[in-house]
Amino acid sequence: MLTNDFQIARVQKTLRWFEQDIPLLNMRVKELSVERQEAAREFAAALISQTRAELERLMRERPEDSHHLGEAPCEPAD
């Protein structure tokens, strides 16, 4: 089972990846119809929203004594 800090780090990394991919998504869908462009952007926005909600849930559930001040959790491997 993954530790809470590891899960948080993994979700944060995923969220950054999704957010940084938006400009590339716009380039990938520019040849599609307007409806499909909107559908792709709506899907990406929903995915980002769900990932943020998951991160918030993990942060709320984080045990107070599990993290040490000033100590960053290890980044998960790709």
N, C-alpha and C positions, 0 to 999 in steps of 0.2 A: 504494500500500500504506500502511496506517495505521501510525503509529509505535506502539511498545509503550506509551508513556505515554498516548497518546490512547486506545488500546484499553482500558487499565486504567481511565481516567476514564469511558469510556462504560459499561463493565461495572459499575463502582461506582454510577453513576447509575441504571442499570437495576435493580440489586439494591436500592437505596434505594426506587425506585418500587414494586417488587414487595412489599417489606416494609411500606411505608406503605399499601399497598392492602388488606392483610388485613382491617382493620375494615370497609372498604367491601364487600369480598367477602362477609363474613358477613352484611351487610345485604342484598346482592343475592340470596343463596341461601336466605334464611330462609323463603321461601314454597315452596321445593322439598321433596321428600320427604327423609327422613333419609339414605337411601342416596345420593341425588344431592348433598346437602349435603356428605357425607363424601367423595364422589368429587371434588367441586370443591376442597375443602380439601386433599385428598391431592395433587391435580394442582398446586395452588399451592405446596405444600410441596416437591414434587419439582422444580418450576421454580426455586424459591429455592435449593434444594440444588445443582442443576446450575449455577446462576449463581455461587454461592459457589465451587464447584469450578473453574469457568473463571477466576474472579478469582485464586484461589490459584495456578493454573497460570501465568497471565500474570505474577504477582508473582515466581514462581520463575524464569521465563525472562527477566526484566527484566535487561538488561545493567547492570552496576554503574556504568559511567561515563555512562549515558544520562540520568540525572537529577541535577540539581544540588541540593545541600542547601538547604532553605528555599524552594525554588521549586516552586510547585504547577503541575501541567500545566493547560493550558487545558481548560475544560469543553466537551464537544461540543455543537453546536447541536441543538435538538429537531427 
